[in-house]
Amino acid sequence: MSSKSRNDQLRIGFLTAIETDNGGYVGGLLVTSRLGRPLEFQCTTSVKPNHTQRILYGPTLVPFLLGELIGKTLIERVSVKPHILLVDRREMLEVRDHVPMPVACLDQDDTPTDGTNSTVKLGRQVVRVHADHLDDERIIASHQDEFPKDVDFREPFERVREALLETVRPGAAA
């Protein structure tokens, strides 16, 4: 159907993190084909801020941990780079300041909430781009036709979360 080689096909990154029982965060990045087939998966060990860091970073701590520390590290580590990076936590949009590809966050209710033109409809979901990188909206929108109309971008995030839970469960192999 298409003359594109396997390496030229659109790759999507699904980046998320879970909070561990000890107050740390474990991040995971799943890179898939546009059809959701896994190409590569990477995860971090638990990153736990100490009390002093919690005080000093204040409300910027979680975006720093999830975006700059965990997200940037995972993007650097993965050998199959995504063309578009999706996150499911708004705090993770911070990663956009540290990676070269467009980043968008899945909106929770699938409806644009304002008139800022910072949202794009992809499949059944609405994604929101970082306020400082509004050009990402145009780039992501240019790929809309490459996805099935009923694509569910939430499902790959579930796979990543399940894999992360498996890595942090007691007795999991290192």
C-alpha positions in Angstrom: 0.0 0.0 0.0 2.7 2.5 1.0 6.2 2.5 -0.4 7.6 3.6 3.0 10.1 1.2 4.5 9.7 -0.1 8.1 12.1 2.5 9.4 10.2 5.4 7.8 6.9 4.5 9.4 5.5 6.8 12.1 6.6 5.9 15.6 4.7 7.0 18.7 6.2 7.2 22.2 4.0 6.6 25.2 5.7 8.1 28.3 4.2 7.8 31.7 5.2 7.3 35.4 3.7 5.8 38.4 4.2 6.7 42.0 5.7 4.0 44.2 4.7 3.0 47.7 7.8 4.7 49.1 7.0 8.1 47.5 9.3 7.7 44.5 8.4 7.6 40.8 9.2 5.0 38.1 8.9 6.0 34.5 8.4 4.0 31.4 8.5 4.7 27.7 6.9 2.4 25.1 7.7 3.2 21.4 5.2 1.7 19.0 4.3 1.7 15.3 1.4 3.9 14.4 -0.7 0.7 14.8 0.4 0.2 18.4 2.9 -2.6 17.8 5.8 -2.4 20.3 9.2 -1.4 18.9 11.0 -0.7 22.2 10.4 -0.3 25.9 12.6 1.3 28.5 11.9 2.1 32.2 13.7 3.8 35.1 14.5 2.6 38.6 12.6 4.4 41.3 13.5 8.1 41.7 12.6 9.3 45.2 13.2 12.9 46.2 14.4 13.6 49.7 12.7 15.9 52.2 15.1 18.8 51.4 14.4 18.5 47.7 10.6 18.5 48.3 11.0 21.7 50.3 13.3 23.5 47.8 11.5 22.5 44.6 8.0 23.0 46.0 5.3 22.8 43.3 8.0 22.4 40.6 9.3 19.1 41.9 6.9 16.7 40.2 7.3 18.4 36.7 11.0 18.4 37.2 11.1 14.7 38.2 8.7 13.4 35.6 9.7 15.7 32.7 13.3 16.6 32.9 14.8 13.8 35.0 12.7 10.7 34.0 11.3 11.7 30.6 14.5 13.2 29.2 16.5 10.2 30.4 14.2 7.7 28.8 14.2 9.5 25.5 18.0 9.6 25.5 18.2 5.9 26.4 15.8 4.6 23.8 17.4 3.5 20.5 14.1 3.7 18.5 13.2 7.4 18.7 9.6 8.3 18.4 8.4 10.9 15.9 5.7 12.0 18.4 5.8 11.7 22.1 2.5 11.3 24.0 2.2 11.7 27.8 -0.8 11.1 30.1 0.2 13.4 32.9 0.2 17.2 32.4 3.3 17.4 34.6 5.2 15.4 32.0 4.7 18.1 29.3 7.8 19.6 30.9 9.8 17.0 28.9 9.1 19.1 25.8 11.8 21.6 26.8 14.4 18.7 26.7 13.5 16.7 23.6 13.5 17.4 19.9 10.2 15.8 19.0 6.7 17.2 19.4 5.0 16.3 22.7 1.3 16.2 23.6 -0.7 15.2 26.6 -3.9 13.2 26.4 -6.8 15.3 27.7 -8.8 13.5 30.3 -12.3 14.4 28.9 -11.6 14.4 25.1 -13.0 17.8 24.6 -11.1 21.0 24.1 -11.5 23.2 27.2 -10.6 26.6 25.8 -10.0 28.6 22.6 -6.2 28.7 22.8 -5.8 26.3 19.8 -3.4 24.2 21.8 -5.3 21.0 21.2 -5.5 18.4 18.4 -8.0 15.6 17.9 -6.2 12.3 17.3 -8.5 9.3 16.8 -11.0 9.4 19.7 -8.8 11.6 21.9 -7.9 15.2 22.2 -4.3 16.0 22.9 -2.9 19.2 24.4 0.6 20.6 23.6 2.9 22.5 25.8 2.1 26.3 25.9 5.6 27.2 25.0 5.6 24.8 21.9 2.4 25.6 20.1 4.0 24.7 16.8 3.8 21.0 18.0 0.0 21.3 17.4 0.6 21.8 13.6 3.2 19.0 13.4 1.0 16.5 15.2 -2.1 17.5 13.2 -0.2 16.8 10.0 -0.1 13.1 11.1 -3.8 12.8 11.8 -4.6 10.8 8.6 -1.9 8.2 9.5 -4.0 6.8 12.4 -7.2 4.8 12.3 -10.2 7.1 13.2 -11.0 5.0 16.2 -7.5 4.7 17.6 -7.4 4.5 21.4 -4.2 6.1 22.6 -5.1 5.3 26.2 -4.5 1.6 25.7 -0.7 1.7 25.2 -0.5 3.8 28.4 -2.2 0.9 30.3 0.4 -1.5 28.9 3.2 0.8 30.1 1.6 1.1 33.6 1.2 -2.6 33.9 4.8 -3.2 32.9 5.9 -0.6 35.5 3.8 -2.2 38.2 5.5 -5.5 37.3 8.9 -4.0 37.8 8.2 -2.5 41.2 6.3 -5.5 42.7 8.2 -7.3 45.5 10.4 -10.1 44.1 10.6 -8.7 40.6 13.8 -9.4 38.8 16.2 -6.5 38.6 
